[in-house]
Every structure is written in C-alpha cells, then in structure tokens.
C-alpha cells in the first residue's frame, strides 16, 4: 500500500515499495464510457499508486480528459494524473487547461510535446503563440504551478530524435527543469529499458522511471502502432506469437505470458513499478497480476 499522505506521484515512487499504475483514455461514446468505468471499478481494489488519463492529439479530448480525471478524483479512492500536450495550443490555452486541472483537484500532470498531425515522424511545427518542446512546458509549470510533474521516456529512439543518447539528454534536461518521474513508451525488450535507465543515471539524474507495459493481444495492431512511435517487436517475440497462427485465444494467452515474464524481469532488475496501458479494459492487466501473484 502506498503512503496515503503523499499525493505527489514522485514521492510515492520513491518509497521503495512496488508500484502499479494504470493508463486510461477518454471515451468517445456512451459504450466507451461504460467500458472505462467497468475497468476502473475492476482495478481500483488493487490500490494503484496512481492512474493517468491521456490527452488527445492537439487537445482533441481536452474536455473529456478534464471530465474523466476530475470524476476519478471526486468519486474514487484513486490518485489521478492528467496528461497535457502542447500540440495545437497557445500558452494561454495551456494555462487555461492547467487552471481547470487545479480547480478539479488534480495534483499531478504528465507533460508531453505530443505528435504533429500525421504522427511522430512528421515534421514538427510549433503552434504560433505556443511552445516548442516538452522541456519548456516542464520548466513553465515547475516555476509557476504547484503540480507533481511526470514526463515521457523512450527506451528505443524517438522517431524524431537523432539518437538514443540525445533522448537521454532530453530526459535529463526535463528532470533538471522540474520533472519528478518518467513513464516510458511501450517496449518489448527489457534490456532497452535497463539501458535507458543507465544512460540517464550516467547524466546524474535519479528520477524514478516507470516502464510502460502493453501486452501483445494482436500482433498486427502492435506492429502498426510500433511503426508510428518507434517501438519494435523483437524476432523471438514475433516467433512466439506467430507459432499460434490464427488461434486468437492462444495468441492472446502468449501475449499475456510474454508481458508477465517482462514484468518479472523488470521488477527483479530494479524497476520502481509497472505502468499498464490498459486501453480502458481490465482483463489483460488482471491476468498479468494473476501470473505475478498480485493480490487485492
């Protein structure tokens, strides 16, 4: 159980206790809304360190993100964190979102640059009157606001980055600007996560870095997403999945097994916890918990 006194995620992650957290996205319709709250209801008893709610490209889900995160804060025992990107926003609009978060009782934010229209491989053009980099947003919020700040991290090279060393430089700079912790993009080689942590530590930065976990339930879908965000699926993982052919149930079970094995390796290697990208469903996460012997 996390320290109930601290509502700052970075402080919770530094207690030395194993952390679990869940990521949700704002639903687009009534059916999605029902599915989201079913997942929250199923996962809440596991007392996660926090839960996060994503922010649509260009602020497209702004109102829903605020609404869902505020409802979590108001109606559940969970500590919510809202995402915020700078894509498509002026500084004034960013400040307005932060005002709404603060007024809703949200105390932690994940600050991101976000992707340009067309995906992360497209050329980045700052919004007139806005910001250019996530680091600028971190610096601004840290200097002017009273939020716990999280940022993104990339075990594999960000599609727009010249190198993994550059990515580590950027993460270290965001930490020095005021970020208290980081959450990684999904990945499927634990060594990539551990190498990222080592690169950041070599730069004198000791913030907790949570691995982002997304089990492979559909290999084709994961490959498509991975191509967009710069995440690869190693050959040995592909082979384990493909040996089941068109047997969707067997593919799913293998993906859960692979994710659980990764979780065990990450925790044994010193990861401060696990951040599950749930896609607003609880079943896969609960199946991984069963393999990890995580109890309510």
Secondary structure as UniProt FT lines:
FT   HELIX           9..13
FT   TURN            14..15
FT   STRAND          19..24
FT   HELIX           30..44
FT   TURN            45..46
FT   STRAND          50..53
FT   HELIX           57..59
FT   TURN            60..61
FT   HELIX           62..75
FT   STRAND          80..85
FT   TURN            87..88
FT   HELIX           91..103
FT   TURN            104..105
FT   STRAND          108..112
FT   TURN            117..118
FT   TURN            120..121
FT   TURN            128..129
FT   HELIX           134..144
FT   STRAND          148..153
FT   TURN            159..160
FT   HELIX           164..177
FT   STRAND          181..186
FT   HELIX           190..202
FT   TURN            203..204
FT   STRAND          208..213
FT   HELIX           219..229
FT   HELIX           235..242
FT   TURN            243..246
FT   HELIX           248..268
FT   TURN            269..270
FT   STRAND          273..277
FT   TURN            279..280
FT   HELIX           283..292
//
